[in-house]
């Protein structure tokens, strides 16, 4: 399982400063994804910028897609989720 995390430092706007809370949110989402047995995460990238989460990469099923979305939405500190995961 390859899961990547990125916070505001990695976002396209270089002016945005790195926020420790974004790092914590990303880490919490990745941990929950790794512990969630039904979510077979093949390659997921988790990016967080000011509480807004962007999920990208691939998962193996619609169920995994929905679980990843739900995990991200229920993570404390998350204000929005953009789920761009592909099912393969």
C-alpha positions as CSV (number, residue, x, y, z in Angstrom):
1,X,0.0,0.0,0.0
2,X,1.4,3.3,-1.0
3,X,-0.1,6.3,0.7
4,X,1.2,9.8,0.3
5,X,0.6,12.9,2.3
6,X,1.0,16.5,1.4
7,X,0.1,19.6,3.3
8,X,-0.1,23.2,2.2
9,X,3.6,23.4,1.6
10,X,3.1,21.1,-1.4
11,X,0.1,22.9,-2.9
12,X,0.4,24.9,-6.1
13,X,0.3,28.3,-4.3
14,X,3.9,28.8,-3.0
15,X,2.7,31.8,-0.9
16,X,0.6,29.6,1.4
17,X,2.6,28.8,4.5
18,X,3.0,25.3,6.0
19,X,0.4,24.6,8.7
20,X,1.1,22.0,11.4
21,X,-2.6,21.3,11.7
22,X,-2.8,20.4,8.0
23,X,0.0,17.9,8.6
24,X,-1.9,16.4,11.6
25,X,-5.1,16.1,9.5
26,X,-3.2,14.4,6.7
27,X,-1.5,12.0,9.1
28,X,-4.8,11.1,10.8
29,X,-6.5,10.4,7.4
30,X,-3.5,8.2,6.3
31,X,-3.6,6.3,9.5
32,X,-7.3,5.7,9.3
33,X,-7.0,4.5,5.7
34,X,-4.2,2.1,6.6
35,X,-6.2,0.7,9.6
36,X,-9.4,0.4,7.6
37,X,-9.3,-3.2,6.4
38,X,-12.1,-2.8,3.8
39,X,-10.1,0.0,2.1
40,X,-7.5,-1.7,-0.2
41,X,-5.6,1.5,-1.0
42,X,-3.4,0.9,-4.0
43,X,-2.1,4.3,-4.5
44,X,-3.7,7.2,-2.6
45,X,-2.4,10.8,-2.3
46,X,-3.7,12.9,0.6
47,X,-3.2,16.6,0.3
48,X,-4.5,19.1,2.9
49,X,-4.6,22.9,2.6
50,X,-6.3,24.9,5.4
51,X,-8.5,21.9,6.3
52,X,-9.5,21.2,2.8
53,X,-8.6,17.6,1.7
54,X,-7.8,16.5,-1.8
55,X,-7.7,12.7,-2.4
56,X,-6.2,11.5,-5.6
57,X,-4.8,8.2,-7.0
58,X,-6.5,4.8,-7.3
59,X,-8.5,2.4,-5.3
60,X,-9.7,-1.1,-6.2
61,X,-13.5,-0.7,-5.7
62,X,-16.4,1.7,-5.3
63,X,-16.6,0.6,-1.7
64,X,-13.0,1.7,-1.1
65,X,-13.7,5.0,-2.9
66,X,-16.6,5.7,-0.6
67,X,-14.8,4.6,2.5
68,X,-11.9,6.9,1.7
69,X,-14.3,9.7,1.2
70,X,-16.1,9.0,4.5
71,X,-12.8,8.7,6.4
72,X,-11.6,12.0,5.2
73,X,-15.0,13.7,5.9
74,X,-15.1,12.4,9.4
75,X,-11.5,13.4,10.3
76,X,-11.5,16.3,12.9
77,X,-10.4,19.6,11.3
78,X,-11.6,18.8,7.8
79,X,-13.8,21.5,6.2
80,X,-14.1,20.0,2.7
81,X,-13.1,16.9,0.7
82,X,-12.4,16.8,-3.0
83,X,-12.3,13.1,-3.9
84,X,-10.6,12.6,-7.2
85,X,-9.8,8.9,-6.6
86,X,-10.1,6.6,-9.6
87,X,-11.5,3.1,-9.3
88,X,-9.4,0.4,-11.1
